[in-house]
Amino acid sequence: MAKPEAVTDATFEAEVVNSDLPVLVDFWADWCQPCKMIAPIVDELSDEYDGVVKFTKVDVDSNPNTPMSLGIRSIPTLIVFRNGQPVEQIVGAMPKAQLKRRLDSALE
């Protein structure tokens, strides 16, 4: 069962930017209720896309530099990276089907 991997400011480049696979990064915080609502959906998608997309999470409170450098102003924010570049940004919680459509379009 694949689970999103915790990434820090120190490991972001190695784990996300330099990844051979597309990467979905979930920027979240423990106090964020919408983040808690979307987390199980992200977990389910990480299983469905295992081996196709790498799923990661960045705690914005513990790792402020990465979200700041990407201009993230609200959470949850999900960003899909391909070849080290952001190709899709999804802000806020949404139903699984809608999130899956956005992820699929980013992978085309």
matplotlib code that plots the C-alpha trace (Angstrom):
import matplotlib.pyplot as plt

x = [0.0, 1.6, 1.4, 2.5, 6.1, 7.0, 9.3, 11.2, 12.8, 16.1, 14.9, 12.5, 14.9, 16.1, 12.6, 10.5, 12.5, 14.9, 12.3, 12.0, 8.3, 5.7, 5.2, 2.1, 3.0, 0.4, 1.2, -0.6, -0.6, -1.9, -4.3, -5.9, -9.4, -9.6, -6.2, -7.6, -10.6, -8.4, -5.7, -7.7, -8.4, -4.7, -3.9, -6.4, -4.9, -1.4, -2.5, -4.2, -1.3, 1.4, 4.4, 3.0, 3.0, 5.0, 3.0, 4.6, 3.5, 5.1, 4.1, 4.2, 4.7, 7.9, 9.1, 8.2, 10.9, 9.6, 5.9, 7.2, 9.5, 6.5, 4.2, 1.7, -0.7, -3.4, -3.6, -4.3, -2.5, -1.5, 1.1, 1.9, 5.5, 6.7, 10.4, 11.1, 8.5, 5.1, 2.4, -0.8, -1.8, -4.9, -6.0, -8.6, -10.3, -12.4, -14.2, -12.0, -13.4, -12.6, -9.1, -8.5, -9.5, -7.1, -4.3, -5.0, -5.0, -1.6, -0.2, -1.2]
y = [0.0, 3.2, 6.2, 9.8, 10.2, 13.1, 15.6, 18.5, 21.7, 19.8, 16.8, 18.6, 18.9, 15.3, 13.8, 16.0, 18.1, 15.2, 12.4, 10.3, 9.9, 12.7, 13.8, 15.1, 17.2, 17.8, 21.0, 20.7, 21.5, 19.6, 22.3, 22.6, 20.9, 20.9, 19.2, 16.5, 16.1, 15.6, 13.4, 10.1, 10.9, 11.6, 8.2, 6.4, 8.0, 7.1, 3.4, 3.8, 5.5, 3.4, 3.2, 5.9, 9.0, 9.6, 11.1, 13.3, 15.6, 18.8, 20.1, 23.9, 24.7, 22.6, 23.4, 27.0, 27.6, 25.4, 26.6, 30.2, 29.7, 28.3, 31.1, 29.0, 31.2, 28.7, 25.1, 22.4, 23.1, 20.1, 20.6, 18.1, 18.2, 16.7, 16.7, 18.9, 21.6, 22.4, 21.5, 21.7, 23.4, 22.5, 24.6, 23.5, 20.2, 18.6, 15.3, 12.4, 12.2, 15.9, 15.6, 12.5, 14.3, 17.2, 14.7, 12.8, 15.9, 16.9, 13.6, 13.8]
z = [0.0, -1.2, 1.1, 0.5, 1.6, 3.9, 2.1, 3.8, 2.6, 2.7, 0.6, -1.8, -4.7, -4.5, -4.0, -6.2, -8.7, -9.5, -9.6, -12.7, -12.1, -12.0, -8.4, -6.7, -3.7, -1.0, 1.0, 4.3, 8.0, 11.0, 12.1, 8.6, 8.4, 4.6, 4.6, 6.8, 4.5, 1.4, 3.0, 2.7, -1.0, -1.6, 0.2, -2.1, -5.2, -4.1, -4.2, -7.6, -9.2, -7.5, -9.9, -12.1, -9.9, -6.7, -3.9, -1.3, 1.5, 2.8, 6.2, 5.7, 9.4, 9.6, 6.1, 5.3, 2.6, -0.1, 0.0, 0.1, -2.9, -4.9, -3.9, -1.9, 0.0, 1.1, 2.0, 1.0, -2.2, -4.4, -7.1, -9.8, -11.0, -14.3, -15.2, -12.2, -13.2, -11.8, -14.4, -12.3, -9.1, -7.2, -4.3, -1.7, -1.0, -3.7, -4.4, -5.5, -9.0, -9.6, -8.2, -10.3, -13.5, -12.7, -12.0, -15.2, -17.3, -15.8, -16.8, -20.5]

ax = plt.figure().add_subplot(projection="3d")
ax.plot(x, y, z, "-o")
ax.set_aspect("equal")
plt.show()
